Amino acid sequence: MKSLSNMLAFVRVAEVQSFAQASNVLGLSTSAVSKAVARLEADLGVKLFHRTTRSISLTTDGVRFYEGCQQVLGELEALEAEIQGNRVAPRGRLTVSVSPAFGRVCLVPMLKGFTQAFPDITLDISMDDRLIDPAEQGVDVVIRIGNLNDSASLIARQLVTYPLVVCSSPSYLEQHGTPQHPRQLQQHTCLNFRNRSTGRFYLWSFAVEGKTEQYAVSGSVVFDNADAIVRSAIVGLGMSQMPAYLASEAIFSGNLVEVLSPYRPPEIPVWICYLNRRFVAPRIRAFVEFIAAQKERLTAMTTL
């Protein structure tokens, strides 16, 4: 590659999907930006953008090259920040991936404090239950729940653990009775949660006689959204096993009742992770340290 400036021009165009807007960001003419991308395409021997009179979009090669450019530019930025030491405040765009339920209940309340502490960082947060590869998708920080199967490529810090609780509305229990053992769930209507990535139902876990047992439950309604399951349990559609941080408000208000509490399974860990690289951008380090420092607050949010 003959010039880093061509790469920078390409990345900006890919981000804003406009040569004109990219030229404003870079302080160059639209013609200069267009020529820089054309030179880059000529050097690589591939087409990076699909162009029409109204829009542009990345080609398959363009998507792959954009992901690689993000990694390279991120390393350069982190190296520059390390050389500069503490002379420059953390800045730039920070991408974060988190599950919708945990993000809404636990992460969002902390963001005001972070943005006030680091006004030069722009947060770009994706809330999705799917397991993503931060290297492949160019995500700076991921907040994950449960076991880390690919932890070799990640720096992971445990934030908190939370219990799983089985809940139902008082009206449902009045009509159908209260189970005293997980085996009795087969006699009840249960709200299943479908994993969007695999299409499978999550098994319900319990601690029985010192061992963790899993049960397949059944019911007439299936969801792929945790908040919908909470609301459905509140209106009496059935029983649900859910994170305590989702159930706590409804339990305290009396809209839900926990059952089978003696059989709560081992608590679920929550991790904050970023790629294991030689240089870590200050914006990533700032976010991880800030969230990790909120452990006491997180614990209060995630327990009953």
MOKAKA-V326502 format. One record per residue. N is the residue number from 1. RES is the residue in three letters. PHI is phi as a letter, one per 40 degrees, with the letter a starting at -180 (NA if undefined). PSI is psi in whole degrees, 0 to 359 (999 if undefined). BURIAL is + if it has 9 or more other ideal C-beta (glycine too) atoms within 8 Angstrom, else -. Layout:
BEGIN
n=<N N>
res=<RES RES>
phi=<PHI PHI>
psi=<PSI PSI>
burial=<BURIAL BURIAL>
END
This chain:
BEGIN
n=<1 2 3 4 5 6 7 8 9 10 11 12 13 14 15 16 17 18 19 20 21 22 23 24 25 26 27 28 29 30 31 32 33 34 35 36 37 38 39 40 41 42 43 44 45 46 47 48 49 50 51 52 53 54 55 56 57 58 59 60 61 62 63 64 65 66 67 68 69 70 71 72 73 74 75 76 77 78 79 80 81 82 83 84 85 86 87 88 89 90 91 92 93 94 95 96 97 98 99 100 101 102 103 104 105 106 107 108 109 110 111 112 113 114 115 116 117 118 119 120 121 122 123 124 125 126 127 128 129 130 131 132 133 134 135 136 137 138 139 140 141 142 143 144 145 146 147 148 149 150 151 152 153 154 155 156 157 158 159 160 161 162 163 164 165 166 167 168 169 170 171 172 173 174 175 176 177 178 179 180 181 182 183 184 185 186 187 188 189 190 191 192 193 194 195 196 197 198 199 200 201 202 203 204 205 206 207 208 209 210 211 212 213 214 215 216 217 218 219 220 221 222 223 224 225 226 227 228 229 230 231 232 233 234 235 236 237 238 239 240 241 242 243 244 245 246 247 248 249 250 251 252 253 254 255 256 257 258 259 260 261 262 263 264 265 266 267 268 269 270 271 272 273 274 275 276 277 278 279 280 281 282 283 284 285 286 287 288 289 290 291 292 293 294 295 296 297 298 299 300 301 302 303 304>
res=<MET LYS SER LEU SER ASN MET LEU ALA PHE VAL ARG VAL ALA GLU VAL GLN SER PHE ALA GLN ALA SER ASN VAL LEU GLY LEU SER THR SER ALA VAL SER LYS ALA VAL ALA ARG LEU GLU ALA ASP LEU GLY VAL LYS LEU PHE HIS ARG THR THR ARG SER ILE SER LEU THR THR ASP GLY VAL ARG PHE TYR GLU GLY CYS GLN GLN VAL LEU GLY GLU LEU GLU ALA LEU GLU ALA GLU ILE GLN GLY ASN ARG VAL ALA PRO ARG GLY ARG LEU THR VAL SER VAL SER PRO ALA PHE GLY ARG VAL CYS LEU VAL PRO MET LEU LYS GLY PHE THR GLN ALA PHE PRO ASP ILE THR LEU ASP ILE SER MET ASP ASP ARG LEU ILE ASP PRO ALA GLU GLN GLY VAL ASP VAL VAL ILE ARG ILE GLY ASN LEU ASN ASP SER ALA SER LEU ILE ALA ARG GLN LEU VAL THR TYR PRO LEU VAL VAL CYS SER SER PRO SER TYR LEU GLU GLN HIS GLY THR PRO GLN HIS PRO ARG GLN LEU GLN GLN HIS THR CYS LEU ASN PHE ARG ASN ARG SER THR GLY ARG PHE TYR LEU TRP SER PHE ALA VAL GLU GLY LYS THR GLU GLN TYR ALA VAL SER GLY SER VAL VAL PHE ASP ASN ALA ASP ALA ILE VAL ARG SER ALA ILE VAL GLY LEU GLY MET SER GLN MET PRO ALA TYR LEU ALA SER GLU ALA ILE PHE SER GLY ASN LEU VAL GLU VAL LEU SER PRO TYR ARG PRO PRO GLU ILE PRO VAL TRP ILE CYS TYR LEU ASN ARG ARG PHE VAL ALA PRO ARG ILE ARG ALA PHE VAL GLU PHE ILE ALA ALA GLN LYS GLU ARG LEU THR ALA MET THR THR LEU>
phi=<NA c a c c c c c c d c c c c c c f a c c c c c c c c g b c d c c c c c c c c c c c c c c g b c c b c b b c b a b a c c d c c c c c c c c c d c c c c c c c c c d c c c c g c c b c d a h c b c b b a c d c c c c c b c d c c c c c c c c c b c c b b c b b b b a c c c b c c c c b g c c b b b b b g c b c b c c c b c b b c c a b b c c b c b a c d c c c c c b g b c b a d d c c c c b c b c c b c c c c b g c c c c c b a c b f g b c b b b c b b a c b b b b b c c c c d c c c c c g c i c a c a c d c c c d c c c c c g c b b c b f d c b d c d c c c b b b b a c c b c b b d d c c c c c c c c c c c c d c c c c c c b b b>
psi=<131 335 130 332 327 319 315 318 316 314 317 318 318 323 317 351 42 129 322 314 322 322 323 319 319 346 31 170 156 322 319 320 317 319 324 317 321 320 321 316 322 319 319 335 24 162 125 334 144 125 132 177 340 338 166 153 157 140 176 316 324 320 313 318 324 316 318 320 320 318 315 313 327 318 318 318 318 320 316 316 323 320 321 341 225 12 340 132 149 138 170 183 129 121 134 137 132 152 148 315 310 322 313 313 320 322 313 318 343 348 327 315 322 314 330 323 330 73 344 2 129 121 132 100 126 127 110 140 347 145 122 158 109 328 317 324 6 37 134 313 136 140 116 153 132 203 147 104 341 35 346 331 1 150 119 135 130 128 313 167 154 150 153 136 146 127 157 162 153 324 321 316 324 323 324 352 169 123 145 349 147 330 332 354 336 345 2 160 122 147 112 146 124 130 121 328 318 339 2 156 146 131 149 133 145 153 113 115 45 1 153 121 147 141 136 121 166 157 182 357 135 140 158 22 124 319 325 324 318 311 321 323 320 321 3 20 339 190 155 144 126 161 144 328 337 330 338 314 316 327 315 329 351 4 339 154 131 138 164 31 329 347 20 134 174 146 154 128 150 130 147 128 151 163 142 96 161 318 132 124 140 326 324 313 320 317 315 315 321 312 319 329 350 23 317 319 318 319 319 327 332 2 165 999>
burial=<- - - - - + + + + + + + + + - + + - + - + + + - - + - - - + - + + + - + + - + + + - + + - + - + + - - - - - - + - + + - + + + - + + + - + + + + + + + - + + + - + - - - - - - - - + - + - + + + + + + + + + + + + + + - - + + - - + + - - + - - + - + - + + - - - - - + - + - - + + + + + + + + + - - + - - - - - + - + + - + + + + + + + + + + + - - + + - - - - - + - - + - + + - - + + + + + + + + - - - - - + - - + + + + + - - - + + - + - + - + - + + + - - + + - + + - + + + - + + + + + + + + + + + + + - + + - - - - + + + + + - - + + + - - + + + + + + + - - - - + + + + + + + + + + - + + + - + + - - + + - + + + ->
END
